[in-house]
Amino acid sequence: MTTSFTNPITEDDIANYLANTPDFFERHAELLAAVHLTSPHSSRAVSLQERQAEMLREKIKGMEHRIMDMIRNGNENVLLSDKLLRWACTLFQKTDLLTLPDQIAMEIQEQFSVPQVGLKVWGVAPEFAHADFAAGVSEDAKLFASSLTEPFCGVNTGFEAVSWLPDPLAATSLAILPLRMGPLSGVAPAFGLLVLASPDAQRFNSTMGTDFLEHIAELASAALSRLR
């Protein structure tokens, strides 16, 4: 009587068997030299051992690339931290408070290569109430600023704050930073908004980390609190 195989062995069955039988190639060592695979780097056939060596070299190369990325990111973070410290020093050495907001915007552009920066502050002392940086902010914009507990990063969808920029039409992606006393995530109402803009849609995107932007907002808030 002929037996019918209703469940033939699949490639997954073979793979699972080999994965769960680590001593298979110890019992059949001759297969290591007999099995030949196609090399991904050429059309020639290579032995299983040689293919394993190629895979190991590729894995090592990938690890080297990741290590270099980590070193590069570390160096970039050190440079950014140095720039942030230098910027903080200049902020608190500034004695002409009337020009302080413009200086903050200018130095963010120069120090951190931001194409456009806009800044508004409200609730300022009477001697600063006539300044451009204290005018032209709606109640809706103030409520929006107070609702932010972290920087907003994303595409320009027509925020009022974009109109504070020198060239609103060139603002494709934005980082909108609330200015408030205390921690950025606190409950204190915001007394200002800092807007960073770029024509690059990916410069400020919704998936980016915001730790550095939070540091900028906290330093700017501390410096600008002297206007109140």
TAPEHU-V637312 format. One record per pair of residues at least 4 apart in sequence whose C-alpha atoms are under 6 Angstrom apart, sorted by the first residue. I is the first residue (numbers start at 1). J is the second residue. Records with the same first field share a line. If there is no record, write none. Layout:
I = J  J
//
This chain:
12 = 16
17 = 21
25 = 29
31 = 35
32 = 48
33 = 47
35 = 47  48
36 = 45  46  47  48
37 = 45  46
38 = 44  45
39 = 45
105 = 117
107 = 111
108 = 112
109 = 113  114
115 = 198
116 = 196  197
117 = 195  196
118 = 164  165  194  195
119 = 193  194
120 = 133  134  192  193
121 = 133  134  191  192
122 = 134  191  192
124 = 227  228
125 = 228
129 = 134
145 = 178  190
146 = 189  190
149 = 184  185
151 = 176  177
152 = 175  176
153 = 174  175  204  205  206
154 = 173  174  204  205  206
155 = 172  173  174
156 = 172  173
162 = 168
163 = 168
170 = 199
171 = 197  198  199
172 = 198  199  201
173 = 197  198  201  204
174 = 196  197  204
175 = 195  196  204
176 = 194  195
177 = 193  194  217
178 = 193
179 = 190  191  192  193  221
180 = 190  191  221
217 = 221
220 = 224
221 = 225
//
